Amino acid sequence: QAELVESGGGLVQAGTSLTLSCTASGTIYANDAIGWFRQAPTKEREFVAAIRWRLNEKFYADSVKDRFTISRDAAKNTIYLQMNNLKPEDTAVYYCAVDRSPSRATMQISNNYDVWGQGTQVTISS
């Protein structure tokens, strides 16, 4: 069973950049997908981005598609979320999670993810 630890959150100004990391202890299998989700106060958890581990295939929410980049470093068992041109509406707790049986149809659905990290707070000031 993999455990996930997110890091890199913080308080930054709008228009700047931030990179989140998600490091997995335990095994990430070739067919796994790793996703980033976020949850703002009083809002539901929403999909941000995901990457299929072996295929390196990437998926993005429309709201972040041109600003965020997901990547992985297999040697470090780490997934990154590079966030550029941050906006106040990006403020949320960001979580990474593992989907052991991903598909294109379910990549954006949080209930399909099996293991979650504890989250890291990202706050964007205007």
C-alpha positions in Angstrom: 0.0 0.0 0.0 1.5 3.3 -1.1 1.5 6.3 1.2 1.5 9.8 -0.3 3.0 13.0 1.1 2.3 16.3 -0.5 4.6 19.4 0.0 5.2 22.8 -1.6 2.1 24.6 -0.6 2.2 28.1 0.7 1.0 31.7 0.5 1.8 33.5 -2.8 0.6 36.5 -4.7 -1.7 36.2 -7.8 0.3 35.9 -11.0 3.1 34.0 -9.5 4.0 30.3 -9.6 4.2 27.4 -7.2 5.3 23.8 -7.6 3.7 21.0 -5.5 5.3 17.7 -4.9 3.7 14.3 -4.1 6.1 11.6 -3.0 5.0 8.0 -2.7 6.4 5.5 -0.3 5.6 2.0 -1.3 4.9 0.8 -4.9 3.4 2.8 -7.7 2.4 0.2 -10.3 2.8 0.7 -14.0 -0.9 0.9 -14.6 -1.6 3.4 -11.8 -2.7 6.9 -12.3 -1.8 9.7 -9.9 -4.1 12.6 -9.6 -4.2 16.0 -8.1 -7.4 17.3 -6.6 -8.2 20.4 -4.6 -10.9 21.5 -2.2 -11.7 25.0 -1.2 -13.7 25.9 1.9 -17.4 25.1 1.4 -16.8 23.5 -2.0 -16.6 20.0 -3.1 -13.3 18.3 -4.0 -12.5 18.9 -7.6 -10.2 17.3 -10.1 -7.1 19.3 -11.2 -4.8 17.0 -13.2 -3.7 13.3 -13.5 -1.0 11.3 -15.0 -0.9 7.7 -16.0 2.3 6.3 -14.6 3.6 4.1 -17.4 2.2 5.9 -20.3 3.0 9.4 -19.0 -0.4 10.4 -20.4 -1.7 13.6 -18.8 -5.1 15.0 -18.1 -6.2 18.4 -17.0 -9.3 20.2 -15.8 -10.3 22.9 -18.2 -9.8 25.5 -15.5 -6.1 24.8 -15.2 -5.2 23.4 -18.6 -3.1 26.3 -19.8 -1.5 27.2 -16.5 -0.7 23.9 -14.7 1.6 21.1 -15.7 1.7 17.6 -14.1 4.9 15.6 -14.4 6.6 12.6 -12.7 10.0 11.5 -11.7 9.9 7.8 -11.6 13.3 7.5 -10.0 12.1 9.5 -7.1 8.5 8.1 -7.0 7.4 11.8 -7.1 4.7 13.6 -9.0 4.8 17.4 -9.5 2.2 20.0 -10.2 3.7 23.1 -11.6 1.2 25.9 -11.2 1.8 29.2 -13.1 -0.2 32.4 -13.2 -2.0 31.6 -10.0 -5.3 33.2 -9.3 -7.2 33.7 -6.0 -9.7 31.1 -7.1 -6.9 28.5 -7.0 -6.8 28.8 -3.2 -7.5 25.4 -1.8 -6.1 22.4 -0.1 -4.4 20.3 -2.8 -4.3 16.5 -2.5 -2.6 13.8 -4.5 -4.1 10.4 -4.8 -3.5 7.0 -6.5 -6.0 5.3 -8.8 -5.1 1.6 -9.1 -7.5 0.9 -12.0 -7.7 4.1 -14.0 -9.6 4.8 -17.2 -10.1 7.9 -19.2 -13.7 7.9 -18.3 -13.0 7.9 -14.5 -9.8 9.8 -14.2 -11.6 12.9 -12.9 -13.8 11.1 -10.3 -12.3 11.3 -6.8 -14.2 8.2 -5.6 -12.1 6.1 -8.0 -8.9 6.9 -6.2 -7.7 4.5 -3.6 -5.0 6.2 -1.6 -4.8 9.9 -0.6 -2.3 12.1 0.9 -3.0 14.5 3.7 -3.1 17.6 1.5 -1.1 20.9 1.3 -2.6 24.3 1.6 -2.2 26.7 -1.3 -3.4 30.3 -0.7 -3.3 33.0 -3.4 -3.6 36.6 -2.4 -4.9 39.2 -4.8 
